[in-house]
Amino acid sequence: MTPLRLILVGLGARSRTWARVISENPDTQIVAACDPDPAARARAAEAWPGLPIGRNIADVIGTAADAVVLATPPGGREAQIEAACAAGLAILAEKPLADDVALAARYVEMCEDAGIHLIVGLNFRYLAVTQAMRSLLREGAIGRPEFGRFIYERWRDGTQDWLNKYPLEMDHPMLWEQSIHHFDLMRYVYETEPVRIQAHTFNPSWTMYRGDTNVAALIHFENGMCVTYQGTWQAGHEPMNFNWRTDGSEGITVQRAMFGDLAWGKRMQTDLTEVPLPPHEAWITDAAALLRMFVATCRGAPPECTGRDHLQSLYMLEACILASERQGSVEIEEVAQAAQSRGGHAV
Ligand SMILES: NC(=O)c1ccc[n+]([C@@H]2O[C@H](COP(=O)([O-])OP(=O)(O)OC[C@H]3O[C@@H](n4cnc5c(N)ncnc54)[C@H](O)[C@@H]3O)[C@@H](O)[C@H]2O)c1
């Protein structure tokens, strides 16, 4: 079978992962790329001699291709989505799909109307640790899961060279750039949808970010799960503290690192049982698996991580923002309705 021909849109930090996993997958190839930054284009021209490289998607959309990979900042993707829809190219878009829920809802509608796949890059779903935790809960290893605690405490020095810079000026960078992964993981692993959120977002006095980097939330799900969430990019200590514990009627699961370290046990079992996980390379194994899913989808397999599914996680973000402003509780239904009426017809 001929490789899936991809146009890589955006040649910044995240594109490096995509460039590598695309080049290592015999089923995929980069046929064109674009970025408004001349330095990024120069690097790409050196890496891929002879490849069409433009300033924006309009410059390269005429290249014979099957799909586009959007590794651009989430704000300002209108022209990219429109161009892909008009050309009938499937889209693999980095998370979050947009920096506004109504706009994201509109993108979903546009792609559905155009009959193209819109897949969002939720790579953490494809980690072995995520799959293993989901299986444990499904199999009833800890009885009926009813509450959880998700902690992500990280000192993210946003001025470092290898990191993107736009989050420094974003509204709610923690929610849009980071918590989006966590909220997606909760929905995916617990296999349920959010109903209601209470939240408080803020910045510590020492923050280097304009928008809030701290999120404290209490999240209620349809199946009765209740999750206490604490996320920050401006933690007072390095290394990062990642800890996701789930309590069930008969025991607990606990993930103690972002890419692995999963254990579980019954209530009276003092020493938890470690779950063996296959070796992985952080950021690569997960993105490679996500890419394989995208290729399979383009060849007829049922899609995962669709834009429509992703809207539920975006509603959680918006609910956190509103709940913090109101110092109250926000129903997901309210956020969904508002996004639908601003973004297009029924979502
Ligand atoms: N899934 C993950 O684990 C993960 C990790 C990092 C970043 N991301 C996501 O990847 C996306 C990009 O982040 P990044 O870290 O690469 O940011 P970045 O700022 O380092 O790179 C973005 C690049 O896009 C280019 N760009 C801007 N507008 C463009 C346009 N209209 N057309 C083409 N290129 C354009 C910029 O010039 C820049 O080179 C974001 O959505 C981010 O959240 C995901």
The ligand as a Tripos MOL2 file, in Angstrom:
@<TRIPOS>MOLECULE
LIG
   44    48     1     0     0
SMALL
NO_CHARGES

@<TRIPOS>ATOM
      1 N1          0.1210   16.3720   22.3130 N.am      1 LIG1
      2 C1          1.1800   16.8390   22.9640 C.2       1 LIG1
      3 O1          1.7230   16.1710   23.8220 O.2       1 LIG1
      4 C2          1.6860   18.2120   22.6230 C.ar      1 LIG1
      5 C3          2.9370   18.6510   23.0760 C.ar      1 LIG1
      6 C4          3.3450   19.9350   22.7170 C.ar      1 LIG1
      7 C5          2.5240   20.7480   21.9500 C.ar      1 LIG1
      8 N2          1.3190   20.2780   21.5320 N.ar      1 LIG1
      9 C6          0.4120   21.1020   20.7150 C.3       1 LIG1
     10 O2          0.9770   21.3140   19.4370 O.3       1 LIG1
     11 C7          0.5370   22.5540   18.9010 C.3       1 LIG1
     12 C8          1.7610   23.3690   18.5060 C.3       1 LIG1
     13 O3          2.5550   23.5810   19.6610 O.3       1 LIG1
     14 P1          4.1210   23.8630   19.5500 P.3       1 LIG1
     15 O4          4.6740   23.5460   20.8960 O.co2     1 LIG1
     16 O5          4.6940   23.1900   18.3780 O.co2     1 LIG1
     17 O6          4.1050   25.4530   19.3490 O.3       1 LIG1
     18 P2          5.2750   26.3350   18.6710 P.3       1 LIG1
     19 O7          4.8990   27.7410   18.9190 O.co2     1 LIG1
     20 O8          6.5960   25.8430   19.1070 O.co2     1 LIG1
     21 O9          5.1250   25.9850   17.1180 O.3       1 LIG1
     22 C9          4.0020   26.3590   16.3540 C.3       1 LIG1
     23 C10         4.5020   26.6760   14.9540 C.3       1 LIG1
     24 O10         3.3590   26.9430   14.1470 O.3       1 LIG1
     25 C11         3.7190   28.0180   13.2900 C.3       1 LIG1
     26 N3          2.5030   28.6630   12.7800 N.ar      1 LIG1
     27 C12         1.7650   29.6340   13.3420 C.ar      1 LIG1
     28 N4          0.7280   29.9430   12.5510 N.ar      1 LIG1
     29 C13         0.8310   29.1550   11.4510 C.ar      1 LIG1
     30 C14         0.0580   29.0250   10.2660 C.ar      1 LIG1
     31 N5         -1.0490   29.7550   10.0650 N.pl3     1 LIG1
     32 N6          0.4490   28.1190    9.3470 N.ar      1 LIG1
     33 C15         1.5490   27.3500    9.5390 C.ar      1 LIG1
     34 N7          2.3120   27.4260   10.6590 N.ar      1 LIG1
     35 C16         1.9550   28.3270   11.5960 C.ar      1 LIG1
     36 C17         4.5870   28.9290   14.1560 C.3       1 LIG1
     37 O11         5.3800   29.8180   13.3810 O.3       1 LIG1
     38 C18         5.4120   27.9020   14.9030 C.3       1 LIG1
     39 O12         6.6140   27.5830   14.2180 O.3       1 LIG1
     40 C19        -0.3170   23.1960   19.9990 C.3       1 LIG1
     41 O13        -1.6660   22.9240   19.7530 O.3       1 LIG1
     42 C20         0.1370   22.4870   21.2690 C.3       1 LIG1
     43 O14        -0.8350   22.4350   22.2840 O.3       1 LIG1
     44 C21         0.9120   19.0320   21.8460 C.ar      1 LIG1
@<TRIPOS>BOND
     1     1     2 1
     2     2     3 2
     3     2     4 1
     4     4     5 ar
     5     4    44 ar
     6     5     6 ar
     7     6     7 ar
     8     7     8 ar
     9     8     9 1
    10     8    44 ar
    11     9    10 1
    12     9    42 1
    13    10    11 1
    14    11    12 1
    15    11    40 1
    16    12    13 1
    17    13    14 1
    18    14    15 2
    19    14    16 1
    20    14    17 1
    21    17    18 1
    22    18    19 2
    23    18    20 1
    24    18    21 1
    25    21    22 1
    26    22    23 1
    27    23    24 1
    28    23    38 1
    29    24    25 1
    30    25    26 1
    31    25    36 1
    32    26    27 ar
    33    26    35 ar
    34    27    28 ar
    35    28    29 ar
    36    29    30 ar
    37    29    35 ar
    38    30    31 1
    39    30    32 ar
    40    32    33 ar
    41    33    34 ar
    42    34    35 ar
    43    36    37 1
    44    36    38 1
    45    38    39 1
    46    40    41 1
    47    40    42 1
    48    42    43 1
@<TRIPOS>SUBSTRUCTURE
     1 LIG1         1 GROUP 0 **** ****
